[in-house]
Amino acid sequence: MLDAAESAAVSGIKPIYLVILLSHIFLAVIVFPMVLLSFYYGLTDQREKHKKLTRFSYPIWLYVTVTGVVVYLMISPYYNY
């Protein structure tokens, strides 16, 4: 639990963190099957299907990758190792 000073210090960033976290989770669920299909189409040499799907899945995957690191960096100070 956070004490009053810590809670006041993070109150401004909390909505931003939650937006990043929720968008990361939602898009990760969506992009996972798209990435699997992209790999399948690439491995089975179905180039047209692979290109069409990758045009949509790659930017989403890239966003999910970057926001995963951002979420980790934002939450890591609150864990004592």
Buried (B, 14 or more C-beta within 10 A) or exposed (E): EEEEEEEEEEEEEEEEBEEBBEBBBEBBEEBEEBBEBBEEBBEEEBEEBBEEBBEEBBEBBEBBEEBBEBBEEBEEEEEEE
